[in-house]
Amino acid sequence: LSDCLACDNCMTLEEGARVFQQNQKEFFRILNLNKKCDTSKHKVLAVSICPQSLPYFAAKFSLSVNDAAKRLCGFLKSLGVHYVFDTTIAADFSILESQREFVQRYQRRSQEEHALPMFASACPG
């Protein structure tokens, strides 16, 4: 989250407070706390990996994208992360929904003054 521009366009104030709590310092604090206490008292750590980050790791370490994903997942689990999620399918659904909305707006452009333009984006962070 250190790359987040904090533009507030993707979240409500309540969500923003939660995102603020999810930073590298907090991540390592929880990892260290989990190492010191009984497993029944562990805080669950979940990490999501966006599809844009995997080619970077693959190129940096001369791996295929699939191998980079597997190794990154293994590394995170070795640190103590409980769950690692790949958000590729979520990104795909987002693109499909944006396409669907654009087609609907394009078809309504003559009936509705504000059907177009349509703005859509993904978080640059």
C-alpha positions in Angstrom: 0.0 0.0 0.0 3.0 2.3 0.1 2.3 3.0 -3.6 -1.3 4.1 -3.0 -1.9 7.6 -4.1 -4.6 8.1 -1.5 -6.9 9.7 -4.1 -10.0 8.4 -2.2 -11.7 7.5 -5.5 -11.9 3.8 -4.8 -13.2 3.8 -1.2 -15.4 5.3 1.4 -14.0 7.0 4.5 -14.6 3.8 6.5 -12.7 1.7 3.9 -9.9 4.3 3.9 -9.4 3.9 7.6 -9.0 0.1 7.1 -6.6 0.6 4.2 -4.5 3.0 6.4 -4.2 0.2 9.0 -2.8 -2.2 6.3 0.8 -1.2 5.9 4.2 -2.8 5.9 4.9 -1.8 9.5 1.6 -3.3 10.7 2.1 -6.4 8.6 5.4 -7.2 10.3 4.1 -6.3 13.7 1.3 -8.9 13.3 3.8 -11.5 12.0 6.0 -11.0 15.0 3.0 -11.1 17.4 1.9 -14.4 15.8 5.3 -15.9 16.3 5.2 -15.1 20.1 1.7 -16.4 20.9 -0.3 -19.7 20.8 -1.7 -20.5 17.3 -5.2 -20.3 18.7 -4.6 -16.6 19.3 -3.1 -15.8 15.9 -4.4 -12.9 13.9 -5.2 -14.2 10.4 -3.1 -12.6 7.7 -4.3 -12.6 4.1 -2.3 -11.2 1.2 -3.7 -10.5 -2.3 -1.4 -10.5 -5.3 -2.4 -8.4 -8.3 -1.7 -9.8 -11.8 0.5 -6.7 -12.7 3.1 -7.6 -10.0 3.8 -11.1 -11.1 5.6 -10.3 -14.4 8.0 -8.0 -12.5 9.0 -10.8 -10.1 9.3 -13.2 -13.0 11.6 -10.9 -14.9 13.7 -10.0 -11.9 14.4 -13.6 -11.0 14.3 -15.1 -14.5 11.3 -17.3 -13.9 8.0 -18.0 -15.7 5.1 -16.0 -14.3 3.6 -19.3 -12.9 6.9 -20.1 -11.1 7.1 -16.6 -9.8 3.5 -16.8 -8.4 4.3 -20.2 -6.7 7.5 -18.9 -5.2 6.0 -15.7 -4.0 3.2 -17.6 -2.4 5.6 -20.0 -0.8 7.7 -17.1 0.5 4.7 -15.3 2.0 3.5 -18.6 3.6 7.0 -19.1 5.1 6.7 -15.7 6.7 3.5 -16.7 8.4 0.8 -15.5 6.1 -2.3 -17.7 6.3 -3.9 -17.0 2.9 -2.5 -15.8 -0.4 -5.1 -14.8 -3.0 -4.5 -14.1 -6.7 -6.7 -11.3 -7.8 -6.4 -12.0 -11.6 -10.0 -13.3 -11.8 -11.3 -10.2 -10.0 -9.4 -8.0 -12.5 -10.9 -10.0 -15.3 -14.5 -9.6 -14.0 -13.9 -5.9 -13.5 -12.8 -5.6 -17.2 -15.8 -7.6 -18.3 -18.2 -5.5 -16.3 -16.7 -2.3 -17.6 -17.1 -3.6 -21.2 -20.7 -4.5 -20.5 -21.5 -1.1 -19.0 -19.8 0.7 -22.0 -21.8 -1.2 -24.5 -25.0 -0.4 -22.7 -24.1 3.3 -22.4 -23.1 3.4 -26.1 -26.4 1.9 -27.1 -28.3 4.5 -25.0 -26.2 7.5 -26.1 -28.9 9.0 -28.3 -31.6 8.6 -25.6 -29.6 9.8 -22.6 -27.6 13.0 -22.6 -25.1 11.7 -19.9 -24.6 8.2 -21.2 -21.2 9.1 -22.6 -18.4 9.7 -21.9 -17.8 6.9 -19.4 -14.8 7.0 -17.2 -13.2 3.8 -15.9 -9.8 3.1 -14.3 -7.8 0.7 -12.2 -5.9 1.9 -9.2 -2.4 3.2 -10.4 -0.8 2.1 -7.1 
